[in-house]
Amino acid sequence: MRRTTPRPADSRAAGAAPVPESGTPHRRAAQPTALHPGAWWLWSLSLGTAATRTTNPLLLTLLITVSAYVVATRRPDTPWSRSYGAFVKLALAVLLVRLLFATILGSPIPGTHPLLTLPEVGLPAWAQGIRLGGEVTAEALTFALYDGLKLATLLICVGAANALANPSRLLKSLPGALYEMGVAVVVALTFAPSLIADVQRLRAARRLRGRPDKGLRGLLQVGLPVLEGALERSVSLAAAMDARGYGRTAEVPAAVRRTTAALTLGGLLGVCAGTYGLLTAEGATYGVPVLLTGLAAALAGLRLGGRRSLRTRYRPDRWDVRAWLVVASGVAVAALLTLAASRDPAALHPGVVPLMAPTLPLWPAAAILLGLLPAFVAPDPKEPS
């Protein structure tokens, strides 16, 4: 006799959800809770703007600490998020190069505290104002340290944006007119960690074989395979993107193309003229109107240029309250540091002649601490969605 299995009649009742064979109910796919990548970039660029308003090493160190803490608490575990260390190393290299140039090429800053005297090389008459070697003073090195630390802080802030913002999700948020440019930038940022990993792998392999991995010879022996691998990946990626339809554009009327070009070019010229007006005393009256008009024209040109892009956005990122809070914290830091630079320039730009220790201004330091807000309001990437 054939044995029959009873059918679960209760699961077929009206309105009941079907039960899968594993016995667990179906679950809807969870919505992504990651912060909008544009918010991370605006926050990081705002911190970088604040870094350009001061040369106080204490404030610059505090900016680096704030960005590093946010990266440590809100960085996802992805390959592109590990680029923060590379930006920190690049910032240290820039700082050392700035100090080296101040030591070898000299500095226009006068000083009364000589540290050492290098052999000076005589230069022809057409190279007046430039010297090689000579006396190195503490004032000149201190000025170079302050100047190099400002650029290093700016690089670290950009590295924080690369570590926190997903480049592929950022690409989806770009206007259609900037899509091709955004693809190129995202591909470059995505392949940067792969190049670093290739260099580390090849250097380790050469050390295991007893071959040198440092110096000019080691650089050539490691650099050529890395370059060859990068070219192979780029060719494969280009073929895959072409097969998937990247680079296809829609047909738009000639009048729309001419209008787009005129608005974009005119808007960029207006932005340049308005910025020049803001930086000069004579153009302070027309600077703001021309700048706003140029921005409006450039945005209109980008809007029209987006008609050529044949693409759709699948589940676009939403700009929620948390994104506004993250951006507001960075903008507040930049605005308050700008205000402090105009009201108390001596505190934000400590002098080196005469040589004195920098002091920490209290309310600008408290303003920088507002940049820690993303560490508490942004979603934790380690938690499940």
C-alpha positions as CSV (number, residue, x, y, z in Angstrom):
1,M,0.0,0.0,0.0
2,R,1.2,3.5,-0.8
3,R,1.8,5.7,2.2
4,T,0.4,9.2,2.0
5,T,1.6,12.2,3.9
6,P,-1.0,14.4,5.4
7,R,-1.2,17.9,3.9
8,P,-0.8,20.8,6.3
9,A,-4.3,22.3,5.7
10,D,-3.8,25.0,8.3
11,S,-1.0,26.6,6.3
12,R,-3.3,26.9,3.3
13,A,-5.8,28.9,5.1
14,A,-6.9,32.2,3.6
15,G,-4.5,35.0,4.5
16,A,-1.8,32.7,5.9
17,A,1.8,33.1,4.6
18,P,3.3,30.1,3.0
19,V,5.8,28.3,5.1
20,P,9.1,27.3,3.4
21,E,10.5,23.8,3.6
22,S,13.1,24.8,6.2
23,G,10.4,25.7,8.6
24,T,11.4,29.4,9.0
25,P,9.1,32.2,7.8
26,H,10.1,34.4,4.9
27,R,11.7,37.7,5.8
28,R,11.8,40.8,3.7
29,A,15.2,42.1,2.7
30,A,16.4,44.6,5.2
31,Q,16.8,48.1,4.0
32,P,20.3,49.5,4.1
33,T,21.0,51.8,7.0
34,A,24.3,53.1,5.9
35,L,24.7,56.9,5.9
36,H,24.5,58.7,2.6
37,P,28.1,58.9,1.1
38,G,27.7,62.5,0.2
39,A,27.2,63.4,3.9
40,W,30.6,61.8,4.7
41,W,32.3,63.8,2.0
42,L,30.7,67.1,3.0
43,W,31.7,66.5,6.6
44,S,35.3,65.6,5.7
45,L,35.7,68.6,3.3
46,S,34.3,70.9,6.0
47,L,36.9,69.7,8.4
48,G,39.5,70.2,5.7
49,T,38.2,73.8,5.2
50,A,38.6,74.4,8.9
51,A,42.2,73.1,8.7
52,T,43.0,75.8,6.1
53,R,41.9,78.6,8.5
54,T,44.6,77.9,11.1
55,T,48.3,77.0,11.5
56,N,48.0,76.4,15.2
57,P,49.5,72.9,15.6
58,L,47.3,72.1,18.6
59,L,44.1,72.8,16.7
60,L,45.4,70.9,13.7
61,T,46.3,67.9,15.9
62,L,42.8,68.1,17.4
63,L,41.3,68.0,13.9
64,I,43.3,64.9,13.0
65,T,42.2,63.3,16.3
66,V,38.5,64.0,15.6
67,S,38.7,62.6,12.1
68,A,40.6,59.5,13.3
69,Y,38.1,58.8,16.1
70,V,35.2,59.0,13.7
71,V,36.9,56.7,11.2
72,A,37.8,54.2,13.9
73,T,34.2,54.0,15.2
74,R,32.3,54.2,11.9
75,R,34.5,52.7,9.3
76,P,33.1,49.6,7.6
77,D,35.1,46.4,7.1
78,T,35.6,46.7,3.4
79,P,38.8,46.8,1.2
80,W,38.3,50.5,0.2
81,S,37.9,51.6,3.8
82,R,41.5,50.5,4.5
83,S,42.9,53.4,2.5
84,Y,42.9,55.7,5.5
85,G,46.3,54.4,6.6
86,A,47.7,55.2,3.1
87,F,46.5,58.8,3.4
88,V,48.1,59.1,6.9
89,K,51.4,57.9,5.5
90,L,51.1,60.3,2.6
91,A,50.5,63.1,5.0
92,L,53.6,62.2,7.0
93,A,55.6,62.1,3.8
94,V,54.3,65.6,2.8
95,L,55.3,66.9,6.3
96,L,58.8,65.4,6.1
97,V,59.3,66.8,2.5
98,R,58.3,70.3,3.7
99,L,60.8,70.2,6.5
100,L,63.5,68.8,4.2
101,F,62.9,71.7,1.7
102,A,63.1,74.2,4.5
103,T,66.4,72.7,5.6
104,I,68.1,72.5,2.2
105,L,66.5,75.4,0.3
106,G,66.3,77.8,3.3
107,S,63.3,79.9,4.3
108,P,62.5,83.7,4.1
109,I,61.6,83.6,7.8
110,P,64.4,85.4,9.7
111,G,65.7,83.7,12.8
112,T,68.0,84.2,15.8
113,H,68.2,80.6,17.0
114,P,70.5,78.7,14.6
115,L,70.4,74.9,14.8
116,L,73.0,73.9,12.3
117,T,74.9,75.3,9.3
118,L,75.0,73.4,6.0
119,P,77.6,74.0,3.3
120,E,76.2,76.7,1.0
121,V,76.4,76.2,-2.7
122,G,76.9,79.3,-4.8
123,L,74.2,79.9,-7.5
124,P,74.3,82.2,-10.6
125,A,72.9,85.7,-10.6
126,W,69.6,84.7,-12.2
127,A,68.8,82.5,-9.2
128,Q,68.8,85.3,-6.7
129,G,66.5,84.7,-3.7
130,I,67.2,80.9,-3.7
131,R,70.0,79.3,-1.8
132,L,71.2,75.8,-1.2
133,G,72.4,75.1,2.3
134,G,73.5,77.7,4.8
135,E,72.2,78.4,8.3
136,V,69.1,76.5,9.5
137,T,67.2,78.3,12.2
138,A,64.5,77.1,14.6
139,E,62.1,79.8,13.4
140,A,62.4,78.5,9.8
141,L,61.8,74.9,10.8
142,T,58.9,75.8,13.0
143,F,57.2,77.8,10.2
144,A,57.7,74.9,7.9
145,L,56.3,72.5,10.5
146,Y,53.1,74.6,10.9
147,D,52.7,75.0,7.1
148,G,53.3,71.3,6.4
149,L,51.0,70.2,9.2
150,K,48.1,72.2,7.7
151,L,48.5,70.4,4.4
152,A,48.9,67.0,6.1
153,T,45.6,67.6,8.0
154,L,43.8,68.4,4.8
155,L,45.1,65.1,3.3
156,I,44.0,63.1,6.3
157,C,40.5,64.6,6.2
158,V,40.2,63.6,2.5
159,G,41.4,60.1,3.6
160,A,38.6,60.0,6.2
161,A,36.1,60.6,3.4
162,N,37.6,57.7,1.3
163,A,37.4,55.4,4.3
164,L,33.8,56.2,5.3
165,A,32.0,56.8,2.0
166,N,31.2,53.8,-0.2
167,P,32.5,54.9,-3.7
168,S,30.0,52.8,-5.6
169,R,27.1,54.3,-3.7
170,L,28.6,57.8,-4.1
171,L,28.6,57.2,-7.9
172,K,24.8,56.6,-7.8
173,S,24.2,60.0,-6.2
174,L,26.1,62.0,-8.8
175,P,24.2,64.0,-11.4
176,G,23.9,62.4,-14.8
177,A,26.2,64.9,-16.5
178,L,29.0,63.9,-14.2
179,Y,28.4,60.2,-14.4
180,E,31.3,59.3,-16.8
181,M,33.7,61.4,-14.7
182,G,32.4,59.8,-11.5
183,V,32.9,56.3,-12.9
184,A,36.6,57.1,-13.6
185,V,37.2,58.6,-10.1
186,V,35.4,55.7,-8.4
187,V,37.4,53.1,-10.4
188,A,40.6,54.8,-9.5
189,L,39.7,55.0,-5.8
190,T,38.5,51.3,-5.8
191,F,41.8,50.1,-7.4
192,A,44.0,52.1,-5.1
193,P,43.8,49.5,-2.2
194,S,44.5,46.7,-4.8
195,L,47.7,48.4,-5.8
196,I,48.9,48.7,-2.2
197,A,48.1,45.0,-1.6
198,D,50.0,44.1,-4.8
199,V,53.1,46.0,-3.6
200,Q,53.0,44.4,-0.2
201,R,52.6,40.9,-1.7
202,L,55.4,41.4,-4.2
203,R,57.8,42.8,-1.6
204,A,57.0,39.8,0.7
205,A,57.7,37.4,-2.1
206,R,61.0,39.0,-2.9
207,R,62.0,38.9,0.7
208,L,61.2,35.2,0.9
209,R,63.4,34.6,-2.2
210,G,66.3,36.5,-0.6
211,R,66.1,39.4,-3.1
212,P,66.2,43.1,-2.2
213,D,62.8,44.9,-2.0
214,K,64.2,48.4,-1.1
215,G,66.2,50.9,-3.0
216,L,66.0,51.8,-6.7
217,R,66.5,48.3,-7.9
218,G,63.8,46.9,-5.6
219,L,61.5,49.7,-6.6
220,L,61.9,48.8,-10.3
221,Q,61.5,45.1,-9.7
222,V,58.3,45.7,-7.7
223,G,56.9,48.6,-9.7
224,L,56.9,46.9,-13.1
225,P,54.8,43.8,-12.1
226,V,52.4,46.2,-10.2
227,L,52.0,48.3,-13.3
228,E,51.5,45.3,-15.5
229,G,48.8,43.9,-13.2
230,A,47.1,47.3,-13.1
231,L,47.0,47.5,-16.9
232,E,45.6,44.0,-17.2
233,R,42.8,44.8,-14.7
234,S,42.0,48.1,-16.5
235,V,41.7,46.3,-19.9
236,S,39.5,43.6,-18.4
237,L,37.4,46.2,-16.6
238,A,37.0,48.3,-19.8
239,A,35.8,45.2,-21.8
240,A,33.4,44.2,-19.1
241,M,32.0,47.8,-18.8
242,D,31.6,48.1,-22.6
243,A,29.7,44.8,-22.7
244,R,27.3,46.1,-20.0
245,G,26.5,49.3,-21.9
246,Y,28.6,51.8,-20.0
247,G,29.3,55.0,-22.0
248,R,26.0,54.9,-24.0
249,T,24.3,58.3,-24.3
250,A,20.9,59.4,-25.4
251,E,20.2,61.6,-28.4
252,V,19.3,65.1,-27.4
253,P,18.4,68.1,-29.7
254,A,21.3,70.4,-30.8
255,A,19.6,73.4,-29.0
256,V,19.7,71.5,-25.7
257,R,23.4,70.7,-26.2
258,R,24.3,74.3,-27.0
259,T,22.3,75.6,-24.0
260,T,23.9,73.1,-21.7
261,A,27.4,74.1,-22.8
262,A,26.6,77.8,-22.5
263,L,25.1,77.4,-19.0
264,T,28.0,75.2,-17.7
265,L,30.8,77.4,-19.2
266,G,29.1,80.6,-18.1
267,G,28.4,79.3,-14.7
268,L,32.0,78.2,-14.1
269,L,33.3,81.6,-15.3
270,G,30.8,83.3,-12.9
271,V,32.0,81.1,-10.1
272,C,35.6,82.1,-10.8
273,A,34.8,85.8,-11.1
274,G,32.7,85.7,-7.9
275,T,35.4,84.0,-6.0
276,Y,38.0,86.5,-7.2
277,G,35.6,89.3,-6.1
278,L,35.4,87.8,-2.6
279,L,39.2,87.6,-2.3
280,T,39.8,91.2,-3.3
281,A,38.7,94.4,-1.6
282,E,37.6,96.0,-4.9
283,G,35.2,93.2,-5.9
284,A,33.5,92.7,-2.5
285,T,30.3,94.4,-3.8
286,Y,29.7,92.2,-6.8
287,G,31.4,89.0,-5.5
288,V,28.5,87.3,-3.8
289,P,25.8,88.0,-6.5
290,V,28.1,86.9,-9.3
291,L,29.1,83.7,-7.4
292,L,25.5,82.8,-6.7
293,T,24.5,83.5,-10.3
294,G,27.4,81.3,-11.6
295,L,26.4,78.5,-9.2
296,A,22.8,78.6,-10.4
297,A,23.8,78.6,-14.1
298,A,26.3,75.7,-13.5
299,L,23.7,73.6,-11.7
300,A,21.2,74.3,-14.5
301,G,23.7,73.1,-17.0
302,L,24.4,70.0,-15.1
303,R,20.6,69.3,-14.9
304,L,20.2,69.6,-18.6
305,G,23.4,67.6,-19.3
306,G,21.9,64.7,-17.3
307,R,19.5,64.1,-20.1
308,R,22.2,62.4,-22.1
309,S,22.7,59.7,-19.4
310,L,20.8,56.5,-19.9
311,R,20.8,55.0,-16.5
312,T,18.4,54.3,-13.6
313,R,19.0,54.2,-9.8
314,Y,18.1,51.0,-8.0
315,R,17.2,51.8,-4.4
316,P,18.8,55.2,-4.2
317,D,20.3,56.4,-1.0
318,R,18.1,58.6,1.1
319,W,19.2,61.8,2.7
320,D,17.8,61.4,6.2
321,V,18.0,63.3,9.5
322,R,21.3,61.6,10.4
323,A,22.9,62.8,7.2
324,W,21.8,66.4,7.9
325,L,23.3,66.2,11.4
326,V,26.6,64.9,10.1
327,V,26.9,67.6,7.5
328,A,25.8,70.3,10.0
329,S,28.5,69.2,12.5
330,G,31.2,69.6,9.8
331,V,29.8,72.9,8.5
332,A,29.7,74.2,12.1
333,V,33.4,73.4,12.6
334,A,34.3,75.2,9.4
335,A,32.1,78.2,10.1
336,L,33.3,78.7,13.7
337,L,37.0,78.3,12.8
338,T,36.5,80.9,10.0
339,L,34.9,83.2,12.5
340,A,37.7,82.7,15.0
341,A,40.4,83.3,12.3
342,S,38.8,86.7,11.7
343,R,38.3,87.7,15.3
344,D,41.4,86.3,16.9
345,P,44.0,85.7,14.2
346,A,46.9,85.6,16.6
347,A,45.5,82.5,18.4
348,L,44.9,80.6,15.2
349,H,48.1,81.7,13.5
350,P,50.8,81.7,16.2
351,G,53.9,83.6,15.4
352,V,57.4,82.2,15.0
353,V,59.3,85.5,15.2
354,P,59.9,85.8,18.1
355,L,59.8,82.0,18.8
356,M,57.1,81.1,21.2
357,A,55.1,78.0,22.2
358,P,51.5,77.9,20.7
359,T,48.6,78.1,23.0
360,L,45.3,76.3,22.7
361,P,42.3,78.7,22.3
362,L,39.4,77.3,24.2
363,W,36.3,78.1,22.2
364,P,37.9,77.2,18.8
365,A,39.0,73.9,20.3
366,A,35.4,73.3,21.6
367,A,34.1,74.1,18.1
368,I,36.3,71.4,16.6
369,L,34.9,68.9,19.1
370,L,31.5,69.3,17.3
371,G,33.0,67.2,14.5
372,L,32.7,64.2,16.8
373,L,28.9,64.1,16.4
374,P,29.0,61.5,13.5
375,A,30.6,59.0,15.9
376,F,27.3,59.0,17.9
377,V,24.6,59.7,15.3
378,A,25.8,57.8,12.3
379,P,24.8,54.2,12.0
380,D,27.3,51.6,13.1
381,P,28.4,49.6,10.1
382,K,29.2,46.6,12.3
383,E,25.6,46.2,13.4
384,P,23.2,44.2,11.1
385,S,20.8,46.2,9.0
